[in-house]
């Protein structure tokens, strides 16, 4: 599924490149990325919808 702000094929390729860059498996790269985003979410106030 692709669109102007989302392309699953591009995201998959980005994950593969990131994993190769840091020397881990794709699954480990995904876990690390989710951990980073989780910390960002908590630091931003843990709100799903932000008031603009």
C-alpha atoms as one frame of an Amber mdcrd trajectory, in Angstrom:
protein
   0.000   0.000   0.000   1.499   3.314  -1.013   0.419   6.900  -0.864   1.872
  10.403  -0.657   2.948   9.985   2.996   3.291   6.220   3.285   4.933   3.539
   1.210   5.341   0.134   2.820   7.978  -0.888   0.285  10.084   2.193   1.107
   9.693   1.616   4.851  10.772  -2.021   4.468  13.851  -0.958   2.510  14.671
   1.715   5.093  14.498  -0.889   7.882  16.777  -3.241   5.953  19.309  -0.475
   5.339  19.183   0.661   8.977  19.686  -2.911  10.217  22.678  -3.376   7.926
  24.118  -0.021   9.001  24.026  -0.849  12.715  24.890  -4.525  12.190  21.770
  -6.226  13.563  18.937  -8.338  12.170  15.829  -6.691  10.758  13.816  -7.856
  13.787  16.347  -6.339  16.187  16.294  -3.080  14.227  12.495  -2.979  14.438
  12.578  -3.600  18.187  15.185  -0.876  18.674  13.174   1.582  16.574  10.008
   0.854  18.546  11.903   1.379  21.796  13.151   4.769  20.598   9.658   5.827
  19.475   8.210   4.637  22.787  10.573   6.906  24.710   9.705   9.833  22.400
   5.990   9.183  22.979   6.361   9.206  26.778   8.536  12.347  26.725   5.928
  14.081  24.549   3.253  13.472  27.191   1.828  10.091  26.130  -1.017  11.751
  24.262  -2.331  10.082  21.124  -3.914  13.273  19.804  -1.959  16.469  20.312
  -3.647  19.846  20.423  -2.233  22.076  17.705
